Amino acid sequence: MLNSIKEIKKEIRSRKNEHKKDSDGRVLVDLRVINDESFLSPYSTENHNIISEELSDFIEHSLAPVPGDKPIHFRIFSDVITEEEQKEYCRAIHSHYGDKYRYTIMEKKKLHKLALIMSLVAIGAMAFMIGIDISGARVEIFTEIIDIFAWVFMWEAVDIFFLQCTMLNFKQKRYLRLYDSIIEYLPLKDCYGEKHGGCDE
């Protein structure tokens, strides 16, 4: 029996991504690792391990509906990760998101500078236009062009400062929480057991 579009939408809305939490209120992120060959990025070094982009994408996709300021608790279910690798993977996860946080700081500084420059250009263009009006040398087409030029630059500055920087603020909160995350390793059998509710639910 084929469901109508309305029924499909209703079913999707009913399946809300309500994330499980631990006893401390941290959002649980479950990872089932059967093969850990691609856990780390192939470009990791001995002194600076980071996780693969594939794993990073999975983590961030899992947390998409969760507010960025919520603390995180990873539960990694696996029988192939040794005790030494557990420490290495913990460092890699924290290092990866520490790097991402530092990158957003630099990106935000660049955006602030760009927004400031564009604002000054817009203000300068508006001041020039006012000066032309006062001097009585106004040419309709020319002043219209200056007006459009000034407002385009001002709008771009507003877009950068209030929209793009706001998105970076959200990312920064998320990366800080991931950097500060708790990482717990559990046997693969617990992934399916009643003890933890099952990681596939």
N, C-alpha and C positions, 0 to 999 in steps of 0.2 A: 504494500500500500504506500503510495507516494504522499509525503507530507507537503502541505502548502508552505509558502514562504513565511507566512504569518506564524505557523506552528513551529517552523525551524527557528525563527527569531525568538519565540517564547521559550523554546527548549534551551537555547544558548544563554538567554538572560537568567534562566533558572539555575544554570550551572556556574555560579559565581566562583571566582578564584579566591576562596577564603583559605588563606594559608594557615597551616598548623603552627602553633607556637609552643616553645618549651616552658618549663616552670618559671623562668625568669622573664617571660614575655618576648623572647627573641623569636623572630620569624625563622621557621625551619626550612632549609633548602636541602632536599635529599638528592644524592648522586649515587647511582649504581655503577660501579666500575668493574667490568668483567675483564677488560684489557687496558692496562695503564700506559701503553706505549705512546699514546698521543696526549697524555696528561700535561706534559711540559711542552713549551714552545721549542722547536728544533733550533732556535737561535739563542737559547738560554746558555749562560756561561756558568762555570763552576762557582763563581762568587755572586752571580746575579741570576738566579732562576726565576722564570716567569711562566705562568700557565699558557696553554695554547689558546689561540683566538677562538677555536671551536668550543672549548670549555667556557671561556669568558662569555661568548655569545649565549650559551645555554643558561649560564647563571643570570645574566642580565635579562634574558627573556623570561625566566622563571619569576623574576622580581618585578617585572614591568608594572603590574597593578598595585604593588606595595609602595607606600609612601617612602621617600628617600631617607627619612630620618629614623626609620625603624632598625633596631639592632638585628644582626643576622647570626644564625647558628647553622653551620653546615654539618650534615650527617653523611659521611661517605661510607657506603656499604661496599665492601670488597674483600676478596680472599687472596688477592694477588699483590697487595701493597705491603711491603716489608716494614718493619719498625723504623728502619733508617729512612726509607722513602716517605714514610708518614711525616717525619720532621721536615724533610726536603720539600714535600708538597705544601705543607703549612706555610713555610717561608715563601714559596713560589706564589701562592694565592695572595698573601699579604703584600709581597713585593710588587706584584702585578697591579694591584689597586692603589698602592702607594705611588707608583709611577704615574698612573692615570690621574690621580689627584694633583700631583705636581704639574702635570701637563695642562690641566684645566686652569690652574693659577696663572701660568704663562699666557694661555689663550685669552683669559679674562683681561689681563693687563693690555694685551694687544688690542682687544675690542674696545676697551675704555679709551685708549689713545686715539683709535680710529673714530670713535663716536665724538670725542672732543674736537678733533680736526674738522670733521664734517659739520659740527655745530658752529664752529668759528667761521668756516667758509659760508655757511648759510646766513649767519648774522652779518658778516661782511657784505654779502650780496644785498641783503635787505637794507643795510645802512647806505650802500651805494645808490640803491633805488630811491631811498628817501632824499638823499642829497640831490639827485637829479630832479626830483619833484620840486624841492625848495628853490633850486636854481632856475626853474622854469624851462629847462631844456628837455622836458619829457617828450619822448617819442613812443607812441602807444605800443607799437610792435616790439620795440627793443625792451621796454619796461616789462611787458608781458613775459618775454623770454627770461629776463632776470628774475621775475617773480616765480616762475615755474622752477627755474634752476635752484633758487633758494629753498623753496618748499620741498623739492625732491631731496636735497641734502639734509634738511632738517628731519624729514620723515625717516630717512635712512639712519640717522643718528638715534632717533627714538626707537626704531626697530632693533638696532644693535643693543642699546642700553637696557631697554625694558623687556625685550623678547629673548634675544640670543643670550644675554647675560643671565636672565632668569632661568633658562634651560641649563646653563652651566652651573648655577647655584644648586639646582636639583641634583645634577651629576656629582657635584662635589660632596654633597651630603651622603649620597649613595656610596661613593668611593671610600669616604671616611668610615662608614659603617662596615663595608666589606673588608677594609684594612683592619678593623677592630673585631672582626668576626671570630666566633668560637668555632673550632674545627674538631669534629669527633669522628673516630673511625670505628666502624661496627662490622661484624661478620655479615657476609652476603645473605645468609639464611634469615637474619633479623629483618631484612628488607621485606620479606613476605609474611613475617609473623604478626601476631596480634599485639605483641609487646609495643611496637612502634606504629601500629595502624597500617603498615604497608606503604611502600614509597610509590606505588603505582596508583593509589587512590586519587 
